Amino acid sequence: MSVFFPDFVLQHARDRPERPAVVFAGHDTPDETVTYAELDRSARRIAHWLGGAGVAEGDRVLLLLPTGLAFVKAFLGCMYAGTVPVPAPQPGGQRHHLARTAGIARDAAVSAVFTDRDSLDGVAEWLREDGFGTVLCETAAGAEAGGDEAAWRRPGNAGPGALAFLQYTSGSTSDPKGVMVAHGHLGHNLALMQAALQVDGGDDFCSWLPLYHDMGLIGLLLLPLYLGSTTTLMSAVDFLKRPQLWLEIVDRQRVAVTSAPSFAYDLCARRLSDDQVARLDLSQWRIACNGAEPIDPAVLERFAKRFAPAGFRGTSFLPCYGMAETTLFISGRPPAEEPLVLDVDPTTRSR
C-alpha cells in the first residue's frame, strides 16, 4: 500500500482520468466539476509554483479558503510539493476570529498562505499587521496559473513518516491545538474506514461539512479520493439555510455515503415539508454516518420515520466515533445493522 497520499490520485488519474473526482454544488450557480486527470494537473502546477516561490519541502502552508474546488486543488498541491497544508477557517473581520487564525499561523510556523481572490487583500493586510510580513500570500488560482505541470517532480520526503497535513482542533474551549498527521497515519486510517464502512470506488459521497473539520476533510474528501470515487461538496452556510439541498444532492448524485452530526439529521426532519420529502429518492443512500457530537437515539428514529417514504432505511445509520488525535476514525457499528441503543447507569457502570 502506498504511504504517500498523492500516489492514490496519480493512480486514479491514469486509470480513470475522466471520472469526476470532486463536484462543487452551489445553491444558485451551476455545478463545478474536476476530473481525476484535471485534479492531478492542477496539483502538479501548484506544487511546481510553491517550489519556485521558495516554499521548501516540510514548510507549512495555511489554507484560508472556502469549501470548493480551489481548496481541494491547493490542499493536494501542497502534498504534491512535499509541503504541509494547514486548513483553517477563513477569519472574517471579527477580532476573536483573527486571533484564532493568528494563533494557528504562529503555532504552525507557516511560510505561505493560500486564499481566494475576494479575501486576498484583506488577508495580506492582516498578515502584515500581525507580524507575518515575510509570509507569502497568493490565491490558489494564481499559483495554479503560474506553475508548470510538466516540471513537477516527486518530493524527496514522500514517505510514511512525512507530515501529510496539520489538523487543528476546534478550539471551542481552549486555543486550537495542531495534530500532526503523517502519510502513514492517513493511509492506515483510510484503509480502516474502507474496511469498516465496506465501501469502494463505486460508492459516491457528498458533504456540507467544512473542510477544516476532520470528518469533512478526511471522511468525505480524502476517503473518496483514496477510493477513486466522486464526492460532491456544498457549503455549510447553504446547508444551514436550506437543509433540503443536502438531501437533494444525495438524490441527484445517487450518493451512497455521507456524514453529519446529529443536529443535521434533526434539522432535516424538522424543516423539510411533506412535498419536499415526496420529491426525494433516498433509496440508494447506504451509509449515513452520525458523529462529531453526542448521538440522540430519538433523532435517528425521527429522521428514519420522516424519510421512509423517500426510501431511506434506518439500517443506513452508522453511529461512529473519532477524533483528530487518531487521524479520524476510531469505531462504528457494521453497515446494514440497526443502531444498538444501550441505557447505562454511569454511577454503577451497569446497563
Buried (B, 14 or more C-beta within 10 A) or exposed (E): EBBBBBBBBBBBBEEBBEBBBBBBBBEEEEBBBBBBBBBBBBBBBBBBBBBEBEBEBBBBBBBBBBBBBBBBBBBBBBBBBBBBBBBBBBBEEEEEEBEBBBBBBEBBEBBBBBBBEEBBEBBBEBBEEBEBEEBBBBBBBBBBEBBEBEEBEEBEBBEBEBBBBBBBBBEEEEEBBBBEBBBBBBBBBBEBBBEBBEBEBEBBBBBBBBBBBBBBBBBBBBBBBBBBBBBBBBBBEBBEEBBBBBBBBBBBBBBBBBBBBBEBBBBBBEEBEEEBBEBBBBEBBBBBBBBBEEBBBEBBBBBBEBBEEBBBBBBBBBBBEBBBBBBBBBEBBEBEEEBEEEEEEEEEEEE
